[in-house]
Amino acid sequence: MVRLLRSVLRPCRLAIPRTVSAPSSLLSRGAYRAYSQPAEPDPAVNNDRPHAPSGPSAQPRKPKTVVNLGASDNLAKAQGPAAAMIDEDALYITHPSEGPRTLMHRLLRDACKCPRCVDPHSKQRNHRTSDIPPSIQPREIKWNGRILEVQWINDLPGFDESHTSRYTWRELTEAHPNDLHSTSGLGRRRQLWDKAVMDKRQHWVSYNKYMNDEPKFSAAMRQLASQGLIFVKGIPDSREMVERIATRMGPLRNTFYGSTFDVRTVPNAANIAYTNGFLGFHMDLMYMNEVPGYQLLHCLRNSCDGGESLFADAFCVAEYMRSRHPKEFKILTNLFLSYEYNHENHVYGNYRRVFETAYPGGPVVHVNYSPPFQGSLLTSQPLRNPEALDAGMAALKVFADLLQQESNIFELKLNPGECVIFENRRIVHARRQFNTATGQRWLAGAYVDEDDLRSRFAVMRRKYSADWV
């Protein structure tokens, strides 16, 4: 018993017997009480995140061993778990600021990224999840304040007792390198803006620095990730420039409009954008299965009267509705609108929620709104009765009216040599009517997919981490 207690009470290392329960004298210590009587949750911790343990599954069924993995006065500095509890199924860790984490033994072993498990060159795994033995258990656990190390009993065939799995706290808590809540992830914290904010905080970067100065490019990407709208200036007068600007971020997204496209007035236009009339707030290509994530518009000519560009932050409006009009906000998270493009040689159609959240109650990650390209709602299930129709129409009107408020609209007239880059499923854009008798208006456009931009964000975050907090 004395030998077992010494093993258990070591601060940084534990050899775990497979069948021995924790001695009763240990169960009265503070480490156990922290689990049986958890402290009040930290209000700063987002307990709505996916994968966060909650309910009965977050508590061990048959605790075998309780471990202190570090001295309490070093926990804040170490940013690691305060204590761990182990049973036959999982390792249970509590972080001093991020709360509890349940690590199932098989999933923990599956997540090992040592050179034997993941090829260091291709970054591809050398085993299948289904290969993990159901009976696998930790044999020894060690925590040095930064790295969790685990050696295994009943490991995969071919792995002897020398095999050690090592995990950083980030690897234990983030699903993948571009995690949902990271500053480059889909659910990242955004800087919401209205006219007053954008009038003061526009981000402009010169073409030369955007293309050739990587720290400046990273700063521009950080603003694009946060605000969803940036501007490039000093661009050479060439139609090919929009492709160069776009491919600095990622591959061009090709559509039936081409890999790049021109926005200029043409007779009998198949798209309202190719006329000189007023074009209201919308997002592009809502009717496609994979909507482009980001759009670029490079101004080549804009000498006519009118033609000003208008932008509004739909995320800002959505979050305002969440707090001030919660009923209407919830309706729009469940209301699907129809979008279509139905022409002789191209036919597309899709249904999309107006507001998409990362998970119920989570951050808004996409807004889908494009009135010029809406299709019929006659078969819409959420609008099949008069009460639902009244509620849906009222919620849409609240959203549309808020977007149109002058205080939410940022307006400018692009000059030749300037390009706007914006997040297509966050920023609605519009254009004022213009007079072709007084001059020309010609923009060159391109799209880049959201996956490619988030990949670029993640790379810049890794290289310039201090700027991506």
Beta strands, then each sheet from edge to edge (+ up, - down):
strand 1: 13-15
strand 2: 65-68
strand 3: 83-86
strand 4: 90-95
strand 5: 99-104
strand 6: 137-143
strand 7: 147-153
strand 8: 164-168
strand 9: 204-206
strand 10: 229-233
strand 11: 260-263
strand 12: 279-282
strand 13: 294-302
strand 14: 305-306
strand 15: 309-313
strand 16: 336-342
strand 17: 347-353
strand 18: 355-357
strand 19: 364-367
strand 20: 409-412
strand 21: 419-423
strand 22: 427-431
strand 23: 434-435
strand 24: 441-448
sheet 1: 1+ 6- 7+ 8-
sheet 2: 2+ 3- 4+ 5-
sheet 3: 9+ 10+ 21- 13+ 24- 11+
sheet 4: 12+ 22- 15+ 20-
sheet 5: 14+ 23-
sheet 6: 16+ 17-
sheet 7: 18+ 19-
end
